[in-house]
């Protein structure tokens, strides 16, 4: 086992989980907005927060030499884990 590869794989796994949670939060926020459960001010804050999270994910991927495509696990016949 290559120690550098193990560290990179661990970072990739952690970022994959974070990206999955980010996408789930985004979908939940859109669902709540569509249902009218949030105020205009809350919609603005949610949008800003989600945009900042997306930018931060790009920064973390770049910092560790990863692309978003590398975070997407292939689940075989089920397709891929993440939407993009």
Residue pairs with C-beta under 8 A, 6 or more apart in sequence:
8 64
8 65
8 66
11 64
11 66
12 64
12 66
12 70
12 71
15 57
15 60
15 61
15 64
15 66
15 71
16 71
16 72
16 73
16 81
16 82
18 57
18 60
19 57
19 68
19 71
19 82
20 81
20 82
22 50
22 53
22 54
22 57
23 82
23 83
25 50
25 53
26 50
29 46
29 50
32 38
33 43
33 46
38 46
57 68
58 68
61 67
61 68
61 70
61 71
68 82
68 84
69 84
71 82
72 80
72 81
72 82
72 84
73 80
73 81
73 82
74 80
74 81
75 81
